[in-house]
Amino acid sequence: MYPDYMEESLRKVVQTRPKRLELARKPDPVYPPMNAEERRAVLEGFHPDFEASARRKVRVGPNRDESLTTEVADLLESHAWLRSNQVDLKKPDFETDLLIIGGGGAGCNAALVAMKEHGLRSIIATKLRMGDANTMMSQGGMQAAVSRTDSPTRHYLDAIGGGHFENKPELVRALTEDGPGVVKWLEDLGVVWDKQQDGSMKTMHGGGTSRKRMLSCRDYTGAMIMRTLMDEVRNHPDMIGIKEFMPAVELIMDDKGRCAGAVLYDMESEEFFTVKAKSTLIATGGYGRLHIRGYDTTNHYGATGDGLVMAYRAGAKLMYMDSVQYHPTGVSFPEQIAGFLVTEAIRGAGGQPLNKDGELFVFPREPRDIEASAIIRECVQNGGGVPTPSGRVGVWLDSPLIDMLHGEGYTEKHFPAMYRQFIRYGIDITKLPMLIYPSLHYQNGGIEINERCETDIPGLYVAGEASGGLHGRNRLMGNSVLDYNVFGRRAGRYAGEYAKTVKLGKLSLAHLDAYEKELADAGVKTDLVTPVLLPSYAPKDVKKRQLLRGGNVLPGASVLQNRLFDESPGA
Amino acid sequence: MTSVTAGAAKTSSASQVDGKQGKAAQRLIPISIMGKAYEVPADATIMGAIEYAGHQIIRGAGCREGYCGACATIYRLPGDYKIYTGLACMTMVEEGMTLTQVPYVPAEKAIYDIEKLKPNVTAIQQMYPSVFRCVACNTCTKSCPQGLQVMDYIQAAKRGDIATVMDLSFDCVVCGLCMLRCPAEITQPLVGILAKRLYGRYLRKDSAELAERVKAVENGAYNAEYAELMSMSRKDLSDRYYARDSE
C-alpha cells in the first residue's frame, strides 16, 4: 500500500482522470509530442549522459582518446584475468566450429541457424544457466512491421528517427526488413503470439512508433521466446554443446590476427578451459549491472559488459559507448522492487505519466531518452515528483485508465506479470497508479558490427545488445527483442559461412600482454581485473572484510565491483 | 546544466547498489539461512537478505524480477509445521524464517522434433508419460510461487487439451518447485513448455497479412523505398521523420 502522505496526490490523480480518459479516447495525442528543438533541449538539460562527469576519455585501445561513459572507460582500462605465459594453447580442451559466448536469445538463434543452414556444430558457453539473460525479462514486446497499414520502411524511419539519425543505415535495414520473417520463424518454433480473432497479429504502440507494431506474448514476451529457443537448442545435444556456469574470460587469437576461440572459466570448480573455434560469436548482452551513475537497473544479474572488454582487448572497435539508455518507467515504490521494469506497453495501452498534481506533462510515447529526460525534468526542475519514504522520487503512471479504455479484466489478462509484481505489496494497478522513475536499462552502443555481424577482427562476430551501431544513441522499445533475433540468426548464417572456409594458424594470447603494456605506457594505474562476471551486493563492511582474502579473487569478484563503485580507478 | 543525481540516483543506491547504506535505523530481524543464524533488514526480500549476509550468489539468482525461476526457495516459519515455497527475489523475509535456496531441480527434458509431433494426447503420452501418474492432490498448485493452476493443466494434459495447458502454464517461470513437491514425480514445467510449443506450431490461427508481408520482403518489394531512404541526407530524413503521420 502507499503511505498515507501520498493520499492527497493520489486524490488529484482520480480527480483529473475523467478528463484524461476523454482525451485518450480521441485520436489526437493526449499531450503535444516534442519537436526536434524541444527534444534537444530536454536531452541536453536533463539526460544523465549529459552530466559533466558522465563521460571521460579512454586512454588505451582501439577507441583511444574517445569520450566514453565513465564506467565503461573504467572497465576498459583494466587488467586481464590472464597473461599469455599462463595458458597452454597447444592442446585445446575443446574444439568446435562455432563458439557462442552467451546463452541468451542471440546465442540460441545463432546456434540453431548455423546447424540448420550449414550443418555446423557449436558450443554455447554461458556465465549462468542457459536463458539467464535480459532476453528472458523483456515484457512488452517485439517490433515487426506485419500490419497492412505498416511497412518495413516505415519501421526503418521510426527507428532511425528514434536514434537521432545516427544509426548505421544498413543495420536498420537488416533489422526492419528481416522483422516479418523473424515473426514467422519464431511462430513455427512454437512461440504463442497474441492474436486477433481472425489470426492476424495483435499490435500495440510503443514509444516512437508511428504505427501499432508491437507484437507480444502477454507480458511474458521474452520468457516465451527464450524458453522456446532454449527448448529447441536442447533438442539437438549432438550438434549444440552447452556449458553453463562457464563464462569466457578472454578471446583466443591466431598468429594471423583472427579470432580462434576463447578461454572459459568454470564458476564452480574455478578451472580454466581453452576452446578452439573456427569462428566466435559474442552474444553476452549489456552492462546494466555496472550501475552506471549509481542508478538501479532493470537488467539481469549477469549483465556486466564482459563481451565489450574481451573484444576491446583483442582489438575490436566500439561504437556509441558514450550513450546509456535509462528506461523511463522503472519502479520507484515499493522499495523492494525499486528499479524494476514497468513495461512500456503500459503506456502503449493508454497509461499516462502524471506529476504529483495528477497533470500530464509529457506525451506518453516519446522515444525513451526523451521520455526519461522529461520525467527527470518534471521531478528535478519543476518539483512535480512524489517523494518516497526511502528518499527516492517518482511520478505516477496512471494504469487504471487501461481497463477503462479496453474493458475490465484487460490489465490482468495482458499484464499478468505487472499485476503480480505490485499486488504482492498490496497495490492493485487496476485501481491505483504506479510510482515510477527512470532506471538503467540498455547499452545503446557496443562492439561495432556490419549487417553480417562482422567486426574489425576476422572470425569475431557480435549480435544483440553487445553490438553497436544499430540503435544509434537511443533504442526504441521492442527493437532489442527484434535485434537479438535478426542478428542472432544473421550471426549463425555468416559466422557459419566463414567457419566453413577458414584454416586457423597458431593460437595466441599475445594481445593480453600487449594490452598490459599499453596500460603501463598510458600511465593507467588500476587494480580492476575484468570481465567483472557478477556484481556484489554485500554491504560495505562485509566487502571490507572480504578484501582480506588477498590475491585469491573468487568469481563474483566482490573485490572488483567494490573498487568500481567506491574508488573509480580511472577518475 | 542541472544535476539530476541528487534526487534519484544517489538514494537509489539503497536497494541494489549498497545493501546497507541509505537506510537510517534499519530494523533487523533474525533468520536462518541453511541453518546458520543472521540478522537481516526486516523489509528485505530473501535474495536481498542472503546478499546482505555477505553471500555471493552464483546459482540461485538470475533476472531478479520474477521471470527466470533461478531462485526457488523453500522455508519454514517458527511454530508452523508447513513447508512454504517462493522465489527469493519476490518473497519477503519473516522473523524466525529458516530457509534454503533450491537453485536446480533434476528433471529429464524429452528430446523431440516438433515437426514430427501432433498437438494431441499422444504427444504427451510419448514425451512425458509420468503425467498419467497424477493423483490430483493439488500439491503442485499449492507450491507454485506464480499462483498458477498447475494441477488443472496437468489434468488438461491428460485429456490432450493442449490449448488449456498452454493457457494455464503461460506464466510458468520453470522454478521447479512443483516438480520437487509432486508425489507422482511429474515434471510439470516441461509439460507446459511442450504444450506451448505445440499450440504455437499447430493450433494457432495463421495470419494472412504476415504471410503476405514475408513474401513481399522475399520478393524485394521494399528495395526501392530502402534505397531512397538510405540515400537521403540527414536533414531530409529528419524532415521526413517529423512530418510522418501517426496511427
HADDOCK unambig.tbl for C-alpha pairs under 7 A between the chains (distance, minus, plus):
assign (segid A and resid 45 and name CA) (segid B and resid 1 and name CA) 5.64 0.50 0.50
assign (segid A and resid 45 and name CA) (segid B and resid 2 and name CA) 6.49 0.50 0.50
assign (segid A and resid 46 and name CA) (segid B and resid 2 and name CA) 6.69 0.50 0.50
assign (segid A and resid 46 and name CA) (segid B and resid 4 and name CA) 6.93 0.50 0.50
assign (segid A and resid 48 and name CA) (segid B and resid 4 and name CA) 6.99 0.50 0.50
assign (segid A and resid 51 and name CA) (segid B and resid 3 and name CA) 6.70 0.50 0.50
assign (segid A and resid 132 and name CA) (segid B and resid 62 and name CA) 5.79 0.50 0.50
assign (segid A and resid 132 and name CA) (segid B and resid 63 and name CA) 6.86 0.50 0.50
assign (segid A and resid 136 and name CA) (segid B and resid 67 and name CA) 6.78 0.50 0.50
assign (segid A and resid 136 and name CA) (segid B and resid 68 and name CA) 6.54 0.50 0.50
assign (segid A and resid 137 and name CA) (segid B and resid 63 and name CA) 6.76 0.50 0.50
assign (segid A and resid 137 and name CA) (segid B and resid 67 and name CA) 6.07 0.50 0.50
assign (segid A and resid 146 and name CA) (segid B and resid 209 and name CA) 6.66 0.50 0.50
assign (segid A and resid 146 and name CA) (segid B and resid 210 and name CA) 5.40 0.50 0.50
assign (segid A and resid 146 and name CA) (segid B and resid 213 and name CA) 6.19 0.50 0.50
assign (segid A and resid 147 and name CA) (segid B and resid 209 and name CA) 6.50 0.50 0.50
assign (segid A and resid 148 and name CA) (segid B and resid 209 and name CA) 6.62 0.50 0.50
assign (segid A and resid 153 and name CA) (segid B and resid 225 and name CA) 6.70 0.50 0.50
assign (segid A and resid 153 and name CA) (segid B and resid 226 and name CA) 6.31 0.50 0.50
assign (segid A and resid 157 and name CA) (segid B and resid 241 and name CA) 6.31 0.50 0.50
assign (segid A and resid 161 and name CA) (segid B and resid 238 and name CA) 6.88 0.50 0.50
assign (segid A and resid 161 and name CA) (segid B and resid 241 and name CA) 6.15 0.50 0.50
assign (segid A and resid 165 and name CA) (segid B and resid 234 and name CA) 6.60 0.50 0.50
assign (segid A and resid 169 and name CA) (segid B and resid 230 and name CA) 6.28 0.50 0.50
assign (segid A and resid 177 and name CA) (segid B and resid 217 and name CA) 6.71 0.50 0.50
assign (segid A and resid 180 and name CA) (segid B and resid 210 and name CA) 6.76 0.50 0.50
assign (segid A and resid 180 and name CA) (segid B and resid 213 and name CA) 6.64 0.50 0.50
assign (segid A and resid 180 and name CA) (segid B and resid 214 and name CA) 5.60 0.50 0.50
assign (segid A and resid 181 and name CA) (segid B and resid 214 and name CA) 5.58 0.50 0.50
assign (segid A and resid 187 and name CA) (segid B and resid 200 and name CA) 5.99 0.50 0.50
assign (segid A and resid 187 and name CA) (segid B and resid 201 and name CA) 6.27 0.50 0.50
assign (segid A and resid 188 and name CA) (segid B and resid 201 and name CA) 5.10 0.50 0.50
assign (segid A and resid 189 and name CA) (segid B and resid 197 and name CA) 6.72 0.50 0.50
assign (segid A and resid 189 and name CA) (segid B and resid 201 and name CA) 6.22 0.50 0.50
assign (segid A and resid 190 and name CA) (segid B and resid 196 and name CA) 6.67 0.50 0.50
assign (segid A and resid 190 and name CA) (segid B and resid 197 and name CA) 3.82 0.50 0.50
assign (segid A and resid 190 and name CA) (segid B and resid 198 and name CA) 6.13 0.50 0.50
assign (segid A and resid 190 and name CA) (segid B and resid 199 and name CA) 6.71 0.50 0.50
assign (segid A and resid 190 and name CA) (segid B and resid 200 and name CA) 4.00 0.50 0.50
assign (segid A and resid 190 and name CA) (segid B and resid 201 and name CA) 4.41 0.50 0.50
assign (segid A and resid 191 and name CA) (segid B and resid 197 and name CA) 6.17 0.50 0.50
assign (segid A and resid 191 and name CA) (segid B and resid 200 and name CA) 5.12 0.50 0.50
assign (segid A and resid 192 and name CA) (segid B and resid 196 and name CA) 6.79 0.50 0.50
assign (segid A and resid 192 and name CA) (segid B and resid 200 and name CA) 4.54 0.50 0.50
assign (segid A and resid 199 and name CA) (segid B and resid 205 and name CA) 4.47 0.50 0.50
assign (segid A and resid 199 and name CA) (segid B and resid 206 and name CA) 5.14 0.50 0.50
assign (segid A and resid 199 and name CA) (segid B and resid 207 and name CA) 4.76 0.50 0.50
assign (segid A and resid 200 and name CA) (segid B and resid 206 and name CA) 6.98 0.50 0.50
assign (segid A and resid 200 and name CA) (segid B and resid 207 and name CA) 4.27 0.50 0.50
assign (segid A and resid 200 and name CA) (segid B and resid 208 and name CA) 6.71 0.50 0.50
assign (segid A and resid 200 and name CA) (segid B and resid 209 and name CA) 6.70 0.50 0.50
assign (segid A and resid 201 and name CA) (segid B and resid 207 and name CA) 6.64 0.50 0.50
assign (segid A and resid 210 and name CA) (segid B and resid 245 and name CA) 6.73 0.50 0.50
assign (segid A and resid 210 and name CA) (segid B and resid 246 and name CA) 4.34 0.50 0.50
assign (segid A and resid 210 and name CA) (segid B and resid 247 and name CA) 5.83 0.50 0.50
assign (segid A and resid 211 and name CA) (segid B and resid 246 and name CA) 6.13 0.50 0.50
assign (segid A and resid 211 and name CA) (segid B and resid 247 and name CA) 5.09 0.50 0.50
assign (segid A and resid 212 and name CA) (segid B and resid 247 and name CA) 6.91 0.50 0.50
assign (segid A and resid 220 and name CA) (segid B and resid 171 and name CA) 6.89 0.50 0.50
assign (segid A and resid 223 and name CA) (segid B and resid 67 and name CA) 6.96 0.50 0.50
assign (segid A and resid 228 and name CA) (segid B and resid 197 and name CA) 6.85 0.50 0.50
assign (segid A and resid 235 and name CA) (segid B and resid 111 and name CA) 4.95 0.50 0.50
assign (segid A and resid 235 and name CA) (segid B and resid 112 and name CA) 6.01 0.50 0.50
assign (segid A and resid 293 and name CA) (segid B and resid 9 and name CA) 6.80 0.50 0.50
assign (segid A and resid 294 and name CA) (segid B and resid 9 and name CA) 5.42 0.50 0.50
assign (segid A and resid 294 and name CA) (segid B and resid 10 and name CA) 6.22 0.50 0.50
assign (segid A and resid 294 and name CA) (segid B and resid 13 and name CA) 6.13 0.50 0.50
assign (segid A and resid 295 and name CA) (segid B and resid 9 and name CA) 4.91 0.50 0.50
assign (segid A and resid 295 and name CA) (segid B and resid 12 and name CA) 6.19 0.50 0.50
assign (segid A and resid 295 and name CA) (segid B and resid 13 and name CA) 6.92 0.50 0.50
assign (segid A and resid 296 and name CA) (segid B and resid 12 and name CA) 6.08 0.50 0.50
assign (segid A and resid 296 and name CA) (segid B and resid 13 and name CA) 6.90 0.50 0.50
assign (segid A and resid 296 and name CA) (segid B and resid 16 and name CA) 6.06 0.50 0.50
assign (segid A and resid 299 and name CA) (segid B and resid 63 and name CA) 6.98 0.50 0.50
assign (segid A and resid 300 and name CA) (segid B and resid 62 and name CA) 6.13 0.50 0.50
assign (segid A and resid 300 and name CA) (segid B and resid 63 and name CA) 4.39 0.50 0.50
assign (segid A and resid 300 and name CA) (segid B and resid 64 and name CA) 6.80 0.50 0.50
assign (segid A and resid 301 and name CA) (segid B and resid 61 and name CA) 6.88 0.50 0.50
assign (segid A and resid 301 and name CA) (segid B and resid 62 and name CA) 5.39 0.50 0.50
assign (segid A and resid 301 and name CA) (segid B and resid 63 and name CA) 5.84 0.50 0.50
assign (segid A and resid 301 and name CA) (segid B and resid 64 and name CA) 6.88 0.50 0.50
assign (segid A and resid 336 and name CA) (segid B and resid 44 and name CA) 6.78 0.50 0.50
assign (segid A and resid 336 and name CA) (segid B and resid 45 and name CA) 6.77 0.50 0.50
assign (segid A and resid 340 and name CA) (segid B and resid 65 and name CA) 6.76 0.50 0.50
assign (segid A and resid 380 and name CA) (segid B and resid 4 and name CA) 6.48 0.50 0.50
assign (segid A and resid 380 and name CA) (segid B and resid 7 and name CA) 7.00 0.50 0.50
assign (segid A and resid 391 and name CA) (segid B and resid 11 and name CA) 6.06 0.50 0.50
assign (segid A and resid 392 and name CA) (segid B and resid 7 and name CA) 6.51 0.50 0.50
assign (segid A and resid 392 and name CA) (segid B and resid 8 and name CA) 5.40 0.50 0.50
assign (segid A and resid 392 and name CA) (segid B and resid 11 and name CA) 5.95 0.50 0.50
assign (segid A and resid 392 and name CA) (segid B and resid 12 and name CA) 6.56 0.50 0.50
assign (segid A and resid 393 and name CA) (segid B and resid 7 and name CA) 6.55 0.50 0.50
assign (segid A and resid 393 and name CA) (segid B and resid 8 and name CA) 6.20 0.50 0.50
assign (segid A and resid 536 and name CA) (segid B and resid 56 and name CA) 6.53 0.50 0.50
assign (segid A and resid 537 and name CA) (segid B and resid 16 and name CA) 6.82 0.50 0.50
assign (segid A and resid 537 and name CA) (segid B and resid 17 and name CA) 6.26 0.50 0.50
assign (segid A and resid 537 and name CA) (segid B and resid 18 and name CA) 6.16 0.50 0.50
assign (segid A and resid 537 and name CA) (segid B and resid 19 and name CA) 5.92 0.50 0.50
assign (segid A and resid 537 and name CA) (segid B and resid 51 and name CA) 5.73 0.50 0.50
assign (segid A and resid 537 and name CA) (segid B and resid 52 and name CA) 6.99 0.50 0.50
assign (segid A and resid 538 and name CA) (segid B and resid 19 and name CA) 6.04 0.50 0.50
assign (segid A and resid 538 and name CA) (segid B and resid 51 and name CA) 5.30 0.50 0.50
assign (segid A and resid 538 and name CA) (segid B and resid 52 and name CA) 5.20 0.50 0.50
assign (segid A and resid 538 and name CA) (segid B and resid 53 and name CA) 6.99 0.50 0.50
assign (segid A and resid 538 and name CA) (segid B and resid 54 and name CA) 4.84 0.50 0.50
assign (segid A and resid 539 and name CA) (segid B and resid 18 and name CA) 5.73 0.50 0.50
assign (segid A and resid 539 and name CA) (segid B and resid 19 and name CA) 4.81 0.50 0.50
assign (segid A and resid 539 and name CA) (segid B and resid 20 and name CA) 5.20 0.50 0.50
assign (segid A and resid 539 and name CA) (segid B and resid 52 and name CA) 5.94 0.50 0.50
assign (segid A and resid 540 and name CA) (segid B and resid 18 and name CA) 6.93 0.50 0.50
assign (segid A and resid 542 and name CA) (segid B and resid 54 and name CA) 6.02 0.50 0.50
assign (segid A and resid 556 and name CA) (segid B and resid 56 and name CA) 6.35 0.50 0.50
